[in-house]
Amino acid sequence: MTSRPSTADLRRRLAHVRWIAGGAGAGKSTVTRALAERHDVLVYDGDRAELGYVHRCDPLRQPYLWALLRTPVEDRWASRTAEEIFHAMPSLHGETFGFVLDDLLALPADRPVLVDDFRTLPSEVAPLVRRPEQAVFLLPAPEFRARALGARFADPARARAN
């Protein structure tokens, strides 16, 4: 990771980016796919991009992500409370947003880019948008989310892709 451009420079350089964020099971990917099929846009899929964060992770800059990556999978969830898991999330501490910015700045800027990412927080995006319509944060009703996640993880092939 190199030194980050100023917020004003990022706002200018990312003016073609549209942010679609929110919790898991909110419909981000469904909305993104529908828009991408209708318009000539690039899609930044945060789920797929996450694998690249692993190789760029630095223990000093991303201590929560570094710790998570070094915890055996079976210990990441089983021995911790929901609150402990929540507070250990790297994105909650702003550790993954720099990776997203680096990736977006490396993409061509000749057409719109839709960012589909559940890790992106409103406080991170707000300084970078020129107009409110550049970002949407989806919050599903509990019933909607339960159906969406139930369908996602009922299909073994789809569950592995997530």
C-alpha positions as CSV (number, residue, x, y, z in Angstrom):
1,M,0.0,0.0,0.0
2,T,1.4,3.4,-1.0
3,S,0.6,6.8,0.6
4,R,-3.1,7.6,0.3
5,P,-4.2,10.6,-1.8
6,S,-6.1,13.4,-0.1
7,T,-9.8,13.1,0.5
8,A,-10.4,15.7,-2.2
9,D,-8.3,13.9,-4.7
10,L,-10.0,10.6,-3.9
11,R,-13.4,12.2,-4.3
12,R,-12.4,13.4,-7.7
13,R,-10.7,10.2,-8.8
14,L,-13.6,8.0,-7.6
15,A,-16.4,10.2,-9.0
16,H,-17.4,7.3,-11.3
17,V,-17.8,4.9,-8.4
18,R,-21.2,4.0,-7.0
19,W,-21.3,2.2,-3.6
20,I,-23.8,-0.5,-2.8
21,A,-23.2,-1.6,0.7
22,G,-25.0,-3.1,3.7
23,G,-25.2,-6.2,5.8
24,A,-25.0,-9.8,4.5
25,G,-28.3,-10.9,3.0
26,A,-29.5,-7.3,2.3
27,G,-29.7,-7.8,-1.5
28,K,-26.5,-6.0,-2.6
29,S,-25.3,-8.6,-5.1
30,T,-28.8,-8.9,-6.5
31,V,-29.1,-5.2,-7.1
32,T,-25.5,-5.0,-8.4
33,R,-26.1,-7.8,-10.9
34,A,-29.3,-6.2,-12.2
35,L,-27.7,-2.9,-12.7
36,A,-24.6,-4.4,-14.3
37,E,-26.8,-6.4,-16.8
38,R,-28.6,-3.2,-17.7
39,H,-25.7,-0.8,-17.9
40,D,-22.1,-0.9,-19.1
41,V,-20.4,-0.9,-15.8
42,L,-17.6,-2.6,-14.0
43,V,-18.4,-4.5,-10.8
44,Y,-16.1,-4.5,-7.8
45,D,-17.1,-7.6,-5.8
46,G,-15.9,-7.2,-2.3
47,D,-16.4,-10.9,-1.5
48,R,-14.1,-12.0,-4.3
49,A,-11.6,-9.1,-3.7
50,E,-11.2,-10.2,0.0
51,L,-8.8,-13.0,-1.0
52,G,-6.4,-10.3,-2.3
53,Y,-6.4,-8.5,1.1
54,V,-4.8,-11.6,2.7
55,H,-1.6,-11.2,0.7
56,R,-1.4,-7.4,1.4
57,C,-2.2,-7.6,5.1
58,D,0.4,-6.1,7.4
59,P,0.4,-6.8,11.1
60,L,1.0,-3.1,12.0
61,R,-1.6,-1.6,9.7
62,Q,-4.2,-4.4,10.0
63,P,-3.8,-6.0,13.4
64,Y,-7.4,-7.3,13.6
65,L,-7.2,-8.8,10.1
66,W,-3.7,-10.2,10.9
67,A,-5.0,-11.9,14.1
68,L,-8.1,-13.3,12.4
69,L,-6.0,-14.8,9.6
70,R,-3.7,-16.5,12.1
71,T,-6.6,-18.0,14.2
72,P,-7.5,-21.5,13.2
73,V,-10.9,-21.6,11.4
74,E,-12.4,-23.8,14.1
75,D,-11.5,-21.3,16.8
76,R,-12.7,-18.1,15.0
77,W,-16.3,-18.5,16.0
78,A,-16.9,-21.5,18.4
79,S,-15.1,-20.2,21.5
80,R,-16.3,-16.5,21.2
81,T,-19.4,-14.6,21.9
82,A,-21.3,-12.7,19.2
83,E,-20.1,-9.5,20.8
84,E,-16.5,-10.6,20.8
85,I,-16.7,-11.6,17.1
86,F,-18.4,-8.3,16.2
87,H,-15.7,-6.2,18.0
88,A,-12.9,-8.2,16.3
89,M,-14.2,-7.5,12.8
90,P,-11.3,-5.9,10.8
91,S,-13.8,-3.7,8.8
92,L,-15.2,-2.3,12.0
93,H,-11.8,-0.8,12.7
94,G,-11.3,0.5,9.1
95,E,-8.7,-2.1,8.2
96,T,-10.2,-3.3,4.9
97,F,-11.3,0.0,3.3
98,G,-7.8,0.9,2.2
99,F,-7.6,-2.3,0.2
100,V,-10.9,-1.3,-1.5
101,L,-9.6,2.1,-2.3
102,D,-6.3,0.7,-3.7
103,D,-8.2,-1.7,-5.9
104,L,-10.6,0.9,-7.2
105,L,-7.8,3.3,-8.0
106,A,-6.2,0.6,-10.1
107,L,-9.3,0.1,-12.2
108,P,-10.0,2.0,-15.4
109,A,-12.1,5.1,-14.8
110,D,-13.7,5.3,-18.2
111,R,-17.0,4.0,-17.1
112,P,-19.0,3.6,-13.8
113,V,-17.9,1.1,-11.2
114,L,-20.4,-0.5,-8.8
115,V,-18.9,-1.5,-5.5
116,D,-20.7,-4.5,-3.9
117,D,-19.2,-4.8,-0.4
118,F,-20.6,-5.6,3.0
119,R,-17.5,-4.3,4.8
120,T,-17.8,-0.8,3.6
121,L,-19.1,1.6,6.2
122,P,-21.1,4.8,5.7
123,S,-18.5,6.8,7.6
124,E,-15.8,5.7,5.2
125,V,-17.8,6.4,2.0
126,A,-19.4,9.7,3.0
127,P,-16.3,11.9,2.6
128,L,-15.7,10.4,-0.9
129,V,-19.1,11.0,-2.6
130,R,-20.0,14.2,-4.4
131,R,-23.7,13.5,-4.5
132,P,-25.9,11.4,-2.2
133,E,-27.0,9.1,-5.1
134,Q,-23.5,7.8,-5.4
135,A,-24.0,5.5,-2.4
136,V,-26.7,3.3,-1.0
137,F,-26.7,1.2,2.2
138,L,-29.2,-1.6,2.3
139,L,-30.7,-2.7,5.5
140,P,-32.9,-5.8,5.2
141,A,-35.9,-6.6,7.4
142,P,-35.1,-9.6,9.6
143,E,-37.5,-11.8,7.7
144,F,-35.9,-10.9,4.4
145,R,-32.4,-11.5,5.6
146,A,-33.4,-14.9,7.1
147,R,-34.9,-16.0,3.8
148,A,-31.9,-14.7,1.8
149,L,-29.3,-16.3,4.0
150,G,-31.3,-19.5,4.3
151,A,-31.5,-19.8,0.5
152,R,-27.8,-18.9,0.1
153,F,-26.5,-21.5,2.5
154,A,-29.0,-24.2,1.6
155,D,-27.2,-24.5,-1.8
156,P,-23.8,-26.1,-1.1
157,A,-22.2,-24.7,-4.3
158,R,-23.4,-21.1,-3.5
159,A,-22.4,-21.4,0.1
160,R,-18.8,-22.3,-0.9
161,A,-18.7,-19.3,-3.3
162,N,-19.4,-16.9,-0.4
